[in-house]
Amino acid sequence: MRPLFHSRLINGPFGDPGLYIPFQFTHRALLFDLGDLAGLSPRNILKISHVFVTHTHMDHFVGFDRLLRLHLGRSRTLHLYGPPGFCDNVAGKLAAYTWNLVDNYGYSLELEVNEISPAAVMTRTYSCRNKFGPETDALRRSFEGCLHEEPGFSVTAAVLDHGIPCLALSLTERFHINIIKNGLDRLGLGPGPWLNEFKNALWEERDPAGDFSVPAAEGGPVRKFALGALAEEIALVTPGQKITYVTDVADTPENREQIQALAADCDQLFIEAAFLDADREMALDKHHLTARQAGELAALAGAKQFTVFHFSPRYTGQADSLVAEADRAFKDAQAPARPA
């Protein structure tokens, strides 16, 4: 089975946080956090359509300039999401530059900036053609957990406590559609962009009896199938994957409750482990998790796999110790309780 998303951390566990999530078979990617982007090629950065920033400490936001520079001069909209104060943070970055020459650009970049509070999402649009002044008055909608939704997937968030509000994020695929090559061959159909439209039709739950048009292989005439009958021949539908990303949070009962709910039964959990548990007082003071706490939270959430990252530089050369502590805590929390 080939998953729709192939997530990977941009940097090593001591580097800036950032999770790059490219789409299979599509020139597109999502990004969780916007730290140092040196680990991504310009080609990969240009695939990014949506960026979700947990908070604007420098190691989570310093990559904004590189993202902006590579997308300038292109006709597209970049969608950015962040915690309270995010619109002012982005506006401050944009105001640091002089934009007197952007009238010469043939294409206009737009930034749709979404600021998330526990109760609402505020959206402003900044246009290159307007020298990145805000294009619109702020639009507001209620926030009930979902930040972005498309037919095939959604991105949800929780607002956690890091001494400041900090987002935790989950990407959930509704269900996964594997294309059966033998089925395509039996019907004389070739691969192509039409398969994305076919998948969207299934995600949108269109009428199975409705017509679906497919170009035949090698440029032949258009052929029509009943959507449901075509799906029976060429599609294997399996449960979608869920990827959760948690970083820069204090170990508090409220945070634990929200993390457990957001990450419940995820296939892959990326979770910070800034400190060893021997230094848990320091971790609490700095509003971070220890490796032991990360492992416990992964077990409580029922994560199938988890990866720890965002290690404090004080443990340089001790990465194995942080990973081992998290793994032990995960296994201990999963172990059945012994009878008294």
C-alpha positions as a Markdown table, in Angstrom:
| # | Residue | x | y | z |
|---|---|---|---|---|
| 1 | Met | 0.0 | 0.0 | 0.0 |
| 2 | Arg | 1.3 | 3.4 | -0.9 |
| 3 | Pro | 0.2 | 6.1 | 1.5 |
| 4 | Leu | -1.0 | 9.5 | 0.2 |
| 5 | Phe | 1.4 | 11.3 | 2.5 |
| 6 | His | 5.1 | 10.7 | 3.2 |
| 7 | Ser | 6.0 | 12.8 | 6.2 |
| 8 | Arg | 9.6 | 13.5 | 7.3 |
| 9 | Leu | 11.3 | 15.8 | 9.7 |
| 10 | Ile | 13.3 | 18.4 | 7.8 |
| 11 | Asn | 16.2 | 18.5 | 10.2 |
| 12 | Gly | 17.9 | 16.2 | 12.7 |
| 13 | Pro | 16.6 | 15.9 | 16.3 |
| 14 | Phe | 18.9 | 18.8 | 17.5 |
| 15 | Gly | 17.9 | 21.0 | 14.6 |
| 16 | Asp | 14.9 | 23.4 | 14.1 |
| 17 | Pro | 11.6 | 21.6 | 14.2 |
| 18 | Gly | 9.7 | 21.1 | 10.9 |
| 19 | Leu | 7.7 | 18.3 | 9.3 |
| 20 | Tyr | 7.5 | 18.2 | 5.5 |
| 21 | Ile | 4.5 | 16.3 | 4.1 |
| 22 | Pro | 4.6 | 15.8 | 0.4 |
| 23 | Phe | 1.6 | 14.3 | -1.5 |
| 24 | Gln | 2.1 | 11.1 | -3.5 |
| 25 | Phe | 1.8 | 11.6 | -7.3 |
| 26 | Thr | 1.0 | 15.3 | -6.9 |
| 27 | His | 3.3 | 18.3 | -7.0 |
| 28 | Arg | 2.2 | 19.5 | -3.6 |
| 29 | Ala | 3.2 | 19.5 | 0.0 |
| 30 | Leu | 2.2 | 20.7 | 3.5 |
| 31 | Leu | 4.5 | 22.0 | 6.1 |
| 32 | Phe | 4.2 | 21.8 | 9.9 |
| 33 | Asp | 6.5 | 24.5 | 11.4 |
| 34 | Leu | 8.7 | 27.0 | 9.6 |
| 35 | Gly | 12.2 | 26.7 | 11.2 |
| 36 | Asp | 15.4 | 26.4 | 9.2 |
| 37 | Leu | 14.5 | 25.2 | 5.7 |
| 38 | Ala | 18.1 | 24.4 | 4.5 |
| 39 | Gly | 17.2 | 20.7 | 4.5 |
| 40 | Leu | 14.6 | 21.3 | 1.7 |
| 41 | Ser | 15.5 | 22.0 | -1.9 |
| 42 | Pro | 13.9 | 24.9 | -3.7 |
| 43 | Arg | 11.9 | 22.4 | -5.7 |
| 44 | Asn | 10.4 | 20.9 | -2.6 |
| 45 | Ile | 9.7 | 24.3 | -1.0 |
| 46 | Leu | 7.8 | 25.3 | -4.1 |
| 47 | Lys | 5.5 | 22.3 | -3.6 |
| 48 | Ile | 4.2 | 23.8 | -0.3 |
| 49 | Ser | 0.7 | 25.1 | -0.4 |
| 50 | His | -0.2 | 25.3 | 3.3 |
| 51 | Val | 2.0 | 26.0 | 6.3 |
| 52 | Phe | 0.9 | 25.4 | 9.9 |
| 53 | Val | 3.2 | 27.2 | 12.5 |
| 54 | Thr | 2.9 | 26.0 | 16.1 |
| 55 | His | 4.2 | 29.3 | 17.5 |
| 56 | Thr | 6.6 | 32.1 | 16.4 |
| 57 | His | 9.7 | 31.4 | 18.5 |
| 58 | Met | 12.6 | 31.9 | 16.1 |
| 59 | Asp | 13.4 | 28.2 | 15.7 |
| 60 | His | 9.8 | 27.6 | 14.5 |
| 61 | Phe | 9.4 | 30.7 | 12.2 |
| 62 | Val | 12.8 | 31.7 | 10.9 |
| 63 | Gly | 12.2 | 29.9 | 7.6 |
| 64 | Phe | 9.5 | 32.4 | 6.6 |
| 65 | Asp | 11.9 | 34.6 | 4.6 |
| 66 | Arg | 13.2 | 31.7 | 2.5 |
| 67 | Leu | 9.6 | 30.4 | 1.8 |
| 68 | Leu | 8.6 | 33.9 | 0.8 |
| 69 | Arg | 11.6 | 34.6 | -1.4 |
| 70 | Leu | 11.2 | 31.4 | -3.4 |
| 71 | His | 7.4 | 32.0 | -4.0 |
| 72 | Leu | 7.8 | 35.6 | -5.0 |
| 73 | Gly | 7.0 | 36.3 | -8.6 |
| 74 | Arg | 4.6 | 33.3 | -8.9 |
| 75 | Ser | 0.9 | 33.4 | -9.2 |
| 76 | Arg | -0.4 | 31.4 | -6.3 |
| 77 | Thr | -1.8 | 31.7 | -2.8 |
| 78 | Leu | 0.1 | 30.5 | 0.2 |
| 79 | His | -2.1 | 29.5 | 3.2 |
| 80 | Leu | -0.5 | 30.1 | 6.6 |
| 81 | Tyr | -1.8 | 29.2 | 10.0 |
| 82 | Gly | -0.6 | 30.2 | 13.4 |
| 83 | Pro | -1.5 | 31.0 | 17.0 |
| 84 | Pro | -2.8 | 34.2 | 18.6 |
| 85 | Gly | -0.8 | 37.2 | 17.3 |
| 86 | Phe | 0.2 | 35.4 | 14.1 |
| 87 | Cys | -1.2 | 38.1 | 11.7 |
| 88 | Asp | 0.9 | 40.7 | 13.4 |
| 89 | Asn | 3.9 | 38.4 | 13.3 |
| 90 | Val | 3.6 | 37.9 | 9.5 |
| 91 | Ala | 2.8 | 41.6 | 8.9 |
| 92 | Gly | 6.0 | 42.5 | 10.8 |
| 93 | Lys | 8.1 | 40.2 | 8.6 |
| 94 | Leu | 6.6 | 41.7 | 5.5 |
| 95 | Ala | 7.0 | 45.3 | 6.7 |
| 96 | Ala | 10.8 | 44.7 | 7.1 |
| 97 | Tyr | 11.3 | 44.8 | 3.3 |
| 98 | Thr | 10.9 | 47.5 | 0.6 |
| 99 | Trp | 8.4 | 46.5 | -2.1 |
| 100 | Asn | 8.7 | 49.4 | -4.6 |
| 101 | Leu | 9.5 | 47.0 | -7.5 |
| 102 | Val | 6.8 | 44.5 | -7.2 |
| 103 | Asp | 4.6 | 46.3 | -9.7 |
| 104 | Asn | 7.0 | 44.9 | -12.4 |
| 105 | Tyr | 6.1 | 41.3 | -11.5 |
| 106 | Gly | 4.0 | 39.5 | -14.0 |
| 107 | Tyr | 2.4 | 37.4 | -11.4 |
| 108 | Ser | 1.1 | 38.2 | -7.9 |
| 109 | Leu | 1.7 | 36.1 | -4.8 |
| 110 | Glu | -1.0 | 36.2 | -2.1 |
| 111 | Leu | -0.6 | 35.2 | 1.5 |
| 112 | Glu | -3.8 | 34.0 | 3.3 |
| 113 | Val | -2.9 | 34.3 | 7.0 |
| 114 | Asn | -5.1 | 32.5 | 9.5 |
| 115 | Glu | -4.7 | 33.3 | 13.2 |
| 116 | Ile | -6.1 | 30.7 | 15.6 |
| 117 | Ser | -7.4 | 31.3 | 19.1 |
| 118 | Pro | -9.3 | 28.7 | 21.2 |
| 119 | Ala | -12.6 | 30.1 | 20.0 |
| 120 | Ala | -12.1 | 31.6 | 16.6 |
| 121 | Val | -10.0 | 31.8 | 13.4 |
| 122 | Met | -9.2 | 35.3 | 12.1 |
| 123 | Thr | -8.1 | 35.5 | 8.4 |
| 124 | Arg | -6.3 | 38.3 | 6.5 |
| 125 | Thr | -5.0 | 38.3 | 3.0 |
| 126 | Tyr | -1.7 | 40.1 | 2.0 |
| 127 | Ser | -1.1 | 40.6 | -1.7 |
| 128 | Cys | 2.2 | 41.2 | -3.5 |
| 129 | Arg | 0.4 | 43.6 | -5.9 |
| 130 | Asn | -0.6 | 45.7 | -2.8 |
| 131 | Lys | 3.0 | 45.7 | -1.5 |
| 132 | Phe | 1.8 | 43.1 | 1.0 |
| 133 | Gly | -0.5 | 45.5 | 2.8 |
| 134 | Pro | -3.6 | 43.7 | 4.1 |
| 135 | Glu | -6.1 | 43.2 | 1.2 |
| 136 | Thr | -9.1 | 42.7 | 3.4 |
| 137 | Asp | -10.6 | 43.5 | 6.7 |
| 138 | Ala | -10.2 | 40.5 | 9.1 |
| 139 | Leu | -12.7 | 37.7 | 8.5 |
| 140 | Arg | -13.7 | 35.6 | 11.5 |
| 141 | Arg | -15.2 | 32.2 | 11.9 |
| 142 | Ser | -15.6 | 29.9 | 14.9 |
| 143 | Phe | -12.9 | 27.4 | 15.6 |
| 144 | Glu | -14.0 | 23.9 | 16.6 |
| 145 | Gly | -10.8 | 22.1 | 15.9 |
| 146 | Cys | -10.6 | 21.9 | 12.1 |
| 147 | Leu | -8.3 | 24.3 | 10.4 |
| 148 | His | -8.4 | 23.1 | 6.8 |
| 149 | Glu | -10.5 | 20.5 | 5.0 |
| 150 | Glu | -10.4 | 19.0 | 1.5 |
| 151 | Pro | -12.3 | 16.0 | 0.1 |
| 152 | Gly | -9.4 | 13.6 | 0.9 |
| 153 | Phe | -8.1 | 14.9 | 4.2 |
| 154 | Ser | -8.3 | 17.5 | 7.0 |
| 155 | Val | -5.9 | 19.3 | 9.3 |
| 156 | Thr | -7.1 | 19.7 | 12.9 |
| 157 | Ala | -5.4 | 21.5 | 15.8 |
| 158 | Ala | -5.5 | 22.0 | 19.6 |
| 159 | Val | -4.3 | 25.2 | 21.3 |
| 160 | Leu | -1.8 | 24.1 | 24.0 |
| 161 | Asp | 0.2 | 25.8 | 26.7 |
| 162 | His | 3.9 | 26.6 | 26.2 |
| 163 | Gly | 3.9 | 29.6 | 28.4 |
| 164 | Ile | 2.3 | 31.1 | 25.3 |
| 165 | Pro | -0.4 | 29.5 | 23.1 |
| 166 | Cys | 1.1 | 26.8 | 20.9 |
| 167 | Leu | -0.7 | 24.7 | 18.3 |
| 168 | Ala | -0.5 | 20.9 | 18.1 |
| 169 | Leu | -1.6 | 19.5 | 14.7 |
| 170 | Ser | -3.1 | 16.3 | 13.2 |
| 171 | Leu | -3.4 | 15.5 | 9.5 |
| 172 | Thr | -6.1 | 12.9 | 8.9 |
| 173 | Glu | -6.7 | 11.1 | 5.6 |
| 174 | Arg | -10.4 | 10.2 | 5.2 |
| 175 | Phe | -9.6 | 6.9 | 3.6 |
| 176 | His | -6.9 | 5.7 | 1.3 |
| 177 | Ile | -7.4 | 4.8 | -2.3 |
| 178 | Asn | -4.9 | 2.4 | -3.9 |
| 179 | Ile | -5.2 | 2.1 | -7.7 |
| 180 | Ile | -5.1 | -1.5 | -8.9 |
| 181 | Lys | -2.8 | -1.6 | -12.0 |
| 182 | Asn | -4.2 | -4.9 | -13.2 |
| 183 | Gly | -7.6 | -3.4 | -13.2 |
| 184 | Leu | -6.5 | -0.5 | -15.3 |
| 185 | Asp | -4.9 | -3.0 | -17.7 |
| 186 | Arg | -8.0 | -5.1 | -18.0 |
| 187 | Leu | -10.1 | -2.0 | -18.9 |
| 188 | Gly | -7.4 | -0.6 | -21.3 |
| 189 | Leu | -7.0 | 2.5 | -19.2 |
| 190 | Gly | -3.7 | 4.4 | -18.7 |
| 191 | Pro | -2.6 | 6.4 | -15.6 |
| 192 | Gly | -2.9 | 10.2 | -15.7 |
| 193 | Pro | -4.4 | 13.3 | -14.0 |
| 194 | Trp | -7.8 | 11.7 | -14.3 |
| 195 | Leu | -7.0 | 9.4 | -11.4 |
| 196 | Asn | -6.9 | 12.4 | -9.1 |
| 197 | Glu | -10.3 | 13.4 | -10.2 |
| 198 | Phe | -11.5 | 9.8 | -9.7 |
| 199 | Lys | -10.1 | 9.8 | -6.2 |
| 200 | Asn | -11.8 | 13.1 | -5.5 |
| 201 | Ala | -15.1 | 11.6 | -6.7 |
| 202 | Leu | -14.8 | 8.8 | -4.2 |
| 203 | Trp | -13.8 | 11.1 | -1.3 |
| 204 | Glu | -16.7 | 13.4 | -2.2 |
| 205 | Glu | -19.0 | 10.4 | -2.1 |
| 206 | Arg | -20.6 | 11.1 | -5.5 |
| 207 | Asp | -23.4 | 8.9 | -6.7 |
| 208 | Pro | -21.9 | 5.4 | -7.5 |
| 209 | Ala | -24.4 | 5.1 | -10.4 |
| 210 | Gly | -23.3 | 8.4 | -11.9 |
| 211 | Asp | -21.2 | 8.6 | -15.0 |
| 212 | Phe | -17.4 | 9.1 | -14.8 |
| 213 | Ser | -15.5 | 10.0 | -17.9 |
| 214 | Val | -12.0 | 8.6 | -18.5 |
| 215 | Pro | -9.6 | 9.2 | -21.4 |
| 216 | Ala | -8.5 | 5.9 | -22.9 |
| 217 | Ala | -4.9 | 5.0 | -23.1 |
| 218 | Glu | -2.7 | 6.6 | -25.8 |
| 219 | Gly | -5.1 | 9.4 | -26.5 |
| 220 | Gly | -8.1 | 7.3 | -27.5 |
| 221 | Pro | -11.7 | 8.5 | -27.2 |
| 222 | Val | -13.3 | 9.4 | -23.9 |
| 223 | Arg | -15.0 | 6.4 | -22.2 |
| 224 | Lys | -17.8 | 6.5 | -19.6 |
| 225 | Phe | -18.2 | 4.2 | -16.6 |
| 226 | Ala | -20.5 | 4.1 | -13.7 |
| 227 | Leu | -18.4 | 5.5 | -10.9 |
| 228 | Gly | -19.1 | 2.6 | -8.5 |
| 229 | Ala | -18.5 | -0.1 | -11.1 |
| 230 | Leu | -15.2 | 1.6 | -12.0 |
| 231 | Ala | -14.2 | 1.7 | -8.4 |
| 232 | Glu | -14.8 | -2.0 | -8.0 |
| 233 | Glu | -12.4 | -2.7 | -10.9 |
| 234 | Ile | -9.5 | -0.3 | -10.2 |
| 235 | Ala | -9.7 | 0.9 | -6.5 |
| 236 | Leu | -8.8 | -0.7 | -3.2 |
| 237 | Val | -10.1 | 1.4 | -0.4 |
| 238 | Thr | -8.4 | 1.1 | 3.0 |
| 239 | Pro | -8.4 | 3.2 | 6.2 |
| 240 | Gly | -6.6 | 6.6 | 5.9 |
| 241 | Gln | -3.5 | 7.4 | 7.8 |
| 242 | Lys | -3.3 | 10.0 | 10.7 |
| 243 | Ile | -0.1 | 12.0 | 11.4 |
| 244 | Thr | 0.1 | 14.1 | 14.6 |
| 245 | Tyr | 2.8 | 16.7 | 15.5 |
| 246 | Val | 3.3 | 17.9 | 19.0 |
| 247 | Thr | 6.1 | 20.2 | 20.1 |
| 248 | Asp | 7.0 | 22.8 | 22.7 |
| 249 | Val | 4.4 | 22.1 | 25.3 |
| 250 | Ala | 4.4 | 21.8 | 29.1 |
| 251 | Asp | 3.5 | 18.6 | 30.8 |
| 252 | Thr | 0.2 | 19.8 | 32.4 |
| 253 | Pro | -3.0 | 17.8 | 32.9 |
| 254 | Glu | -4.8 | 20.1 | 30.4 |
| 255 | Asn | -2.1 | 19.7 | 27.8 |
| 256 | Arg | -2.1 | 15.9 | 28.3 |
| 257 | Glu | -5.9 | 15.7 | 27.9 |
| 258 | Gln | -5.8 | 17.7 | 24.6 |
| 259 | Ile | -2.8 | 15.8 | 23.2 |
| 260 | Gln | -4.4 | 12.5 | 23.9 |
| 261 | Ala | -7.6 | 13.5 | 22.2 |
| 262 | Leu | -5.9 | 15.1 | 19.2 |
| 263 | Ala | -3.4 | 12.2 | 18.6 |
| 264 | Ala | -5.9 | 9.4 | 19.4 |
| 265 | Asp | -5.0 | 6.2 | 17.4 |
| 266 | Cys | -2.7 | 8.1 | 15.1 |
| 267 | Asp | -0.4 | 6.1 | 12.8 |
| 268 | Gln | 2.6 | 8.3 | 13.4 |
| 269 | Leu | 3.2 | 10.7 | 16.2 |
| 270 | Phe | 6.0 | 13.2 | 16.0 |
| 271 | Ile | 6.5 | 14.5 | 19.6 |
| 272 | Glu | 9.2 | 16.7 | 21.2 |
| 273 | Ala | 11.5 | 15.3 | 23.9 |
| 274 | Ala | 13.6 | 18.3 | 24.8 |
| 275 | Phe | 15.0 | 16.9 | 28.1 |
| 276 | Leu | 15.8 | 13.7 | 29.9 |
| 277 | Asp | 13.5 | 13.0 | 32.8 |
| 278 | Ala | 16.3 | 13.5 | 35.3 |
| 279 | Asp | 16.0 | 17.2 | 34.3 |
| 280 | Arg | 12.2 | 17.3 | 34.5 |
| 281 | Glu | 12.1 | 20.4 | 36.7 |
| 282 | Met | 14.1 | 22.3 | 34.1 |
| 283 | Ala | 11.7 | 20.9 | 31.5 |
| 284 | Leu | 8.7 | 22.2 | 33.5 |
| 285 | Asp | 10.3 | 25.6 | 34.0 |
| 286 | Lys | 10.9 | 25.9 | 30.2 |
| 287 | His | 7.4 | 24.5 | 29.3 |
| 288 | His | 8.8 | 21.5 | 27.4 |
| 289 | Leu | 8.4 | 17.7 | 27.6 |
| 290 | Thr | 10.9 | 15.1 | 28.8 |
| 291 | Ala | 11.6 | 12.0 | 26.7 |
| 292 | Arg | 9.8 | 9.9 | 29.4 |
| 293 | Gln | 6.7 | 12.2 | 29.2 |
| 294 | Ala | 6.8 | 12.0 | 25.4 |
| 295 | Gly | 6.8 | 8.2 | 25.5 |
| 296 | Glu | 3.9 | 8.1 | 28.0 |
| 297 | Leu | 1.8 | 10.5 | 25.9 |
| 298 | Ala | 2.4 | 8.3 | 22.8 |
| 299 | Ala | 1.2 | 5.3 | 24.6 |
| 300 | Leu | -1.8 | 7.1 | 26.1 |
| 301 | Ala | -2.8 | 8.3 | 22.6 |
| 302 | Gly | -2.5 | 4.8 | 21.2 |
| 303 | Ala | 0.0 | 5.9 | 18.6 |
| 304 | Lys | 1.1 | 3.0 | 16.3 |
| 305 | Gln | 4.6 | 4.6 | 15.9 |
| 306 | Phe | 6.2 | 7.7 | 17.3 |
| 307 | Thr | 9.3 | 9.7 | 16.7 |
| 308 | Val | 10.9 | 12.0 | 19.3 |
| 309 | Phe | 12.7 | 15.2 | 18.2 |
| 310 | His | 13.6 | 18.8 | 19.2 |
| 311 | Phe | 16.3 | 17.7 | 21.7 |
| 312 | Ser | 18.0 | 20.3 | 23.9 |
| 313 | Pro | 21.6 | 21.0 | 22.7 |
| 314 | Arg | 22.7 | 20.2 | 26.3 |
| 315 | Tyr | 22.4 | 16.5 | 25.3 |
| 316 | Thr | 24.6 | 16.7 | 22.2 |
| 317 | Gly | 26.1 | 13.3 | 21.8 |
| 318 | Gln | 23.3 | 11.7 | 23.9 |
| 319 | Ala | 20.6 | 11.4 | 21.4 |
| 320 | Asp | 20.4 | 7.6 | 22.0 |
| 321 | Ser | 19.6 | 8.2 | 25.6 |
| 322 | Leu | 16.6 | 10.4 | 24.8 |
| 323 | Val | 15.3 | 7.9 | 22.3 |
| 324 | Ala | 15.8 | 5.0 | 24.7 |
| 325 | Glu | 14.1 | 6.8 | 27.6 |
| 326 | Ala | 11.0 | 7.5 | 25.4 |
| 327 | Asp | 10.9 | 3.9 | 24.2 |
| 328 | Arg | 11.0 | 2.5 | 27.7 |
| 329 | Ala | 8.2 | 4.9 | 28.9 |
| 330 | Phe | 6.1 | 3.9 | 25.9 |
| 331 | Lys | 6.5 | 0.2 | 26.5 |
| 332 | Asp | 6.0 | 0.6 | 30.3 |
| 333 | Ala | 2.8 | 2.6 | 29.7 |
| 334 | Gln | 1.5 | -0.1 | 27.4 |
| 335 | Ala | 2.3 | -3.0 | 29.7 |
| 336 | Pro | -0.7 | -4.6 | 31.5 |
| 337 | Ala | -1.0 | -3.8 | 35.2 |
| 338 | Arg | 0.2 | -6.6 | 37.5 |
| 339 | Pro | -2.4 | -8.0 | 39.9 |
| 340 | Ala | -2.0 | -6.8 | 43.4 |
